Amino acid sequence: MDATEIFTALSTPEGRADPYPYYASLHDLGEAVSLGPGAVAVVGHDAVSSVLRDPGFRCSDADTFEMVLPGWRDNPVFVQGADWLLNLNGSKHARIRGLLARTFTARRVAALEPAIMRMTDHLLDSMAERGGDGSAIEFMHDFAYLLPVTVICELIGIPEPDREGFRPIARDLAGVFELHDPATLPAINAAAVELLAYFTGLAAKRRADPRADLLSDLVAVSESEDGRISGAELLHNMTLLLVAGFETTTNLLGNGLRLVLQDPSAGAAVRDGTVPASAFVEEVLRYDSPVQLTSRVAYNTKVAGVPVSEGDEVITMLGAGNRDPRRFTEPDIFNPLRSDPGTLSFGGGAHFCIGAALARLEGSIAFRRLLGRFPAIAAAGEPVRRDTFLLRGFDALPVTVVG
């Protein structure tokens, strides 16, 4: 198969279920491959890293929407998306990222560790209670979703009674990142409208009664006179932060546990300290990335020797770069103690994931305590993988926690 045929195969059910053999075929063709006029896929680790760190490559923003999405302003999700941090460039991106980054400094994230431990242990207690008689537990809902959503909701300031209902709405909204079927757009727009209405109401409550949370802080900033963030920018990015704050970490937890269920020795190594939990998390991120790709808008240059022109789409294949044989020894082997670590899963450059340190901390705490608490954890049926490509994870992962 040529590059275009391989890339097309990645969009099939088989490709979404297991993209890695297709990535291997792309690697055989080079670090970057043309997909026809106006599009290039970048699969080599160093080439992906170079594109993400090159400020000449831009994210798709409102100007791009005007060219490629006629009528985009008729869709609430794109109106909101035009303000999302991941769709901003230049000074606007720096301005909003600077405000949000205050919540994710190394010091603030480290200070969350005791709270994350408490949340983790509470969820593990609930799992032990439900599964103590050998009954199957649905790990994705009962733990992998609830832990990161609890953490991000605590940071934002979302009341506890409101949290459980977010998963289906956020799942619908996350469909905008896949959008291979236009028939899903009404549900995506409906989710965008619902979440915006929710945050509009919550912001009004925080305006009247501020709390020690991110939303209260940003409401105060939006009402100041320095113009650092508008009310719409605030609300739109709260929607993004909620979805991004748990979707990827949920997938990290599910993908990591699936590896342990397939190879219990991997869990035993974390449990006995042979493999630090942090190293296990890094290798899960590399081996089965929760985010498989991102994209940039090109300028006139070359990527790994392949010419690109102003306005071309450059698809940076994070999952492929993480399995690049030029960069990693035995890239298709899961090895948390490898001497050549280094994941692209959080992106790079100005758009490096703002929540990377928090996701790593949550994952390290979760796996250390989960595997220590339940040494006999085992699969209780076939997992159900999400039928998505960009966001890679599971819908269901049934387990038992007692032997």
Secondary structure, 3 states (H helix, E strand, C coil): CCHHHHHHHHCCHHHHHCCHHHHHHHHHHCCEEECCCCEEEECCHHHHHHHHHCCCCECCCHHHHHHHCCCHHHCHHHHHHCCCHHHCCHHHHHHHHHHHHHHHCHHHHHHCHHHHHHHHHHHHHHHHHHHCCCCCEEHHHHHHHHHHHHHHHHHHCCCHHHCCCHHHHHHHHHHHHCCCCHHHHHHHHHHHHHHHHHHHHHHHHHHHCCCCCHHHHHHHHHCCCCCCCCHHHHHHHHHHHHHHHHHHHHHHHHHHHHHHHHCHHHHHHHHCCCCCHHHHHHHHHHHCCCECCEEEECCCEEECCEEECCCCEEEECHHHHCCCCCCCCCCCCCCCCCCCCCCCCCCCHHHCCCCHHHHHHHHHHHHHHHHHHCCCCEECCCCEECCCCCECCEEECEEECCC
